[in-house]
Amino acid sequence: MKCISVYTNNFELFSDIYEQVLEAPPQENEDILVEGITVSGSGDVPDQYIERMRQKPEVVVMKEKERNIMILQHGNVFEICLPAEEEAV
């Protein structure tokens, strides 16, 4: 899964910029500012990472079922985990 980190602990701010981040996500290892919030392309994470994070009591796990997007919130960061896109041939 592709992971995008959004550096805020404010759920309201995160919700406000969520769609903007999905429309124009940063590239891997790229940092961008969206309405003053740092957003970073964190690259790919294995499925086991999400399972390990789910086990931690300090991690909030949210799922957007329609687009199969997982959102992990812990500390001062939200991690948006997107399903890997199929490569066009």
N, C-alpha and C positions, 0 to 999 in steps of 0.2 A: 504494500500500500504506500502511496505517496503521502508524505506528511508535511503540513504547513504549520509553523508555530506562530502564535499571535501573543505578543508579550503584554498582557494586561490581566488583572484579576477582577476587572469590572465586567460582570456579565452583560449589563446594559450596553456598554460600549462595544463589547464583542458582538452582540446581536446586531447593533447598528451597522457594523462594517462587514459582517459575515458574507453577505451576497457579493459585495464589492471584491472581497478577497477571492471568492470562488470564480468570479468573472475574469479577474486578471491576477492569477496567482504568481508569486515570485518563482524564478527558476531555482534549481538546486543551488544552495550556498549563496543565494542572493537575498539581501535585506532591502525591504521597501518600507516607506511610511504610508499608512492609510489613516487619514484624519488624526495624525499625530501618534499613532500606534505603530510600533515596529512589528513587521510581519516578515518571517524568514522562511525560505524554502529549505526544509530540513532533509530532503531526499526521501529515499525509500526506507520503510521500516518493515521488519518481518511480522507476520501474523502473531507470532509468539510474544512480541513486544506488547501488543494490545492485551493479550491474555494475562501477561504478567502485571500490567498496569491495573487491570480490572480487579486483581486480587488485593490491591493496596487500599486500605480504608481511607486514605487522604485523597484519593483520586475519584473525581466525579466522571461517570461515563454517560454520554448521551449518544443516541443514534438517530440519524435521519433516514428512515426506512426507504423512502422513495428513491433516493440517490445512493443508498448504501454507504453513507458517510458516518464515520465514528468521530466523536468529539470527546477528547479527554481534557479535563481541567484539573490542574494541580498547581499549588503554589501561585506564582504570578504568570502562568502561561496556560493558554488553550492550545491544544494540538488537534488540528483538523486532519483526519486520516481518510484519504480518498482512495477508492479502488483503483488499481493500476489500469490504465487505459490500454486497450488492444492496439497494437501497432498496425497501421495500415500498410498493406503490401502493394 
